[in-house]
Structures are given as C-alpha cells and as structure tokens.
Amino acid sequence: MENQRILRPLEIKQADSETLAIRWEDAHESRYPSRSLRLLCRCAACVDEWSGAHRLNEDSVPQDVHPVRLQSVGRYGIKIDWSDGHNTGIYTFQYLREICPCAACRKS
C-alpha cells in the first residue's frame, strides 16, 4: 500500500449560498458547488455498499440544496447536515481533495 500524506484543511467555510470552500494546508483552494457535493455523497443510503451503484435519484435533490451544519469527524473528515434533511455521509479529507472540481485538479 502506498504511503501518501493526507492533506488537511486549514479552513472550511460556506463561501456563498451555493459554494463550499476549503483552503488546504498546501495553499490550494477548492470550491465545491453545494448540489454537486451533495450528489457525490458516498454513504450507504446514496451508494450501494456491495455494487457501488448509485442509489440517489438526482431529481430528488433540490437545486438549492446547501449545508446547514458542518461537523468535524475525527481528524480525517467532515459530516454535513444538508438542507434536504440528508445527514449520514462522511466526506473524508482525502475524498474531498480527490473530487476537487478546479481545472488543475481535474487535469491530474
């Protein structure tokens, strides 16, 4: 198994009504559209644990969905309570960095 250093956020904040922003310890900033982030939840209610198939019907997620509460989960992630009532997913820092939507991260 490869030993990779997991980057940690220095700051996590709601940048505006539609964007969650994370400033990482390597000075990179990720900006996640809230609805896209909600649709990428990997909890058992959203993704089948055995097959990996997506269970979440995108049409059931409101266009204006947004985080209403962010909670730390240990030293490895965050739990988000969403405005649509969903709150069972944990977004690890590693996963959040992997799904960073910026052009530089999408290239690599």
C-alpha positions as CSV (number, residue, x, y, z in Angstrom):
1,M,0.0,0.0,0.0
2,E,1.3,3.4,-1.0
3,N,2.1,5.8,1.9
4,Q,0.6,9.1,0.9
5,R,0.3,12.1,3.1
6,I,-3.2,13.2,3.6
7,L,-3.6,17.0,3.2
8,R,-5.8,18.6,5.9
9,P,-7.9,21.7,5.5
10,L,-6.9,24.9,7.2
11,E,-10.3,26.4,6.7
12,I,-13.8,25.2,5.6
13,K,-16.5,27.7,5.0
14,Q,-19.6,28.4,3.1
15,A,-18.3,30.9,0.5
16,D,-21.7,31.8,-0.7
17,S,-25.2,30.3,-0.8
18,E,-24.1,27.8,-3.5
19,T,-20.4,27.1,-2.7
20,L,-18.5,25.4,0.0
21,A,-14.8,26.4,0.1
22,I,-11.8,24.6,1.5
23,R,-8.4,26.1,1.9
24,W,-5.8,23.3,2.2
25,E,-2.5,23.3,4.1
26,D,-0.7,23.3,0.7
27,A,-2.4,26.7,0.0
28,H,-4.7,25.1,-2.6
29,E,-8.3,26.3,-2.5
30,S,-11.2,24.0,-3.5
31,R,-14.6,25.4,-4.3
32,Y,-17.4,22.9,-4.4
33,P,-20.9,23.7,-5.8
34,S,-23.2,22.6,-2.9
35,R,-25.5,20.5,-5.1
36,S,-22.7,18.7,-6.8
37,L,-21.1,17.9,-3.4
38,R,-24.4,16.6,-2.1
39,L,-24.8,14.3,-5.2
40,L,-21.3,12.9,-4.5
41,C,-22.2,11.6,-1.1
42,R,-20.9,8.0,-0.7
43,C,-23.0,6.9,2.3
44,A,-24.9,3.6,2.2
45,A,-28.2,5.5,1.5
46,C,-26.7,7.1,-1.6
47,V,-24.4,4.3,-2.9
48,D,-24.9,0.6,-2.7
49,E,-22.3,-0.8,-0.4
50,W,-21.8,-4.1,-2.4
51,S,-22.1,-3.0,-6.0
52,G,-21.1,0.7,-5.8
53,A,-24.2,1.6,-7.8
54,H,-25.7,5.0,-7.1
55,R,-29.0,4.8,-5.3
56,L,-29.6,8.5,-5.1
57,N,-32.1,9.9,-7.5
58,E,-30.7,13.2,-8.6
59,D,-34.2,14.6,-9.2
60,S,-34.9,14.2,-5.5
61,V,-32.2,16.6,-4.6
62,P,-33.3,20.3,-4.7
63,Q,-31.4,22.6,-6.9
64,D,-30.8,24.9,-3.9
65,V,-29.6,22.3,-1.5
66,H,-26.9,23.6,0.8
67,P,-25.1,22.7,4.0
68,V,-26.8,23.8,7.2
69,R,-24.2,22.4,9.6
70,L,-20.6,21.1,9.2
71,Q,-19.1,18.8,11.9
72,S,-15.6,17.5,12.3
73,V,-15.2,13.7,12.2
74,G,-12.0,12.9,14.0
75,R,-9.0,14.3,12.2
76,Y,-10.0,12.8,8.8
77,G,-13.2,14.3,7.6
78,I,-16.5,16.2,7.9
79,K,-20.1,15.4,8.3
80,I,-22.6,17.7,6.5
81,D,-26.2,18.2,7.5
82,W,-27.9,19.2,4.3
83,S,-30.9,21.4,3.8
84,D,-32.8,18.4,2.2
85,G,-32.6,16.5,5.5
86,H,-29.8,14.2,4.5
87,N,-27.0,13.9,7.1
88,T,-25.5,10.4,7.1
89,G,-22.5,10.9,4.8
90,I,-18.9,11.5,5.9
91,Y,-16.7,13.3,3.5
92,T,-13.1,12.4,4.2
93,F,-10.4,15.0,3.5
94,Q,-8.8,12.6,1.0
95,Y,-12.1,12.2,-0.9
96,L,-12.7,15.9,-0.9
97,R,-9.3,16.6,-2.3
98,E,-9.8,13.8,-5.0
99,I,-13.1,15.4,-6.1
100,C,-11.8,19.0,-6.2
101,P,-13.6,20.5,-9.2
102,C,-10.9,23.0,-10.2
103,A,-9.2,22.8,-13.6
104,A,-5.8,22.0,-12.1
105,C,-7.1,19.0,-10.1
106,R,-9.3,17.7,-12.9
107,K,-6.1,17.5,-15.1
108,S,-4.2,15.3,-12.7
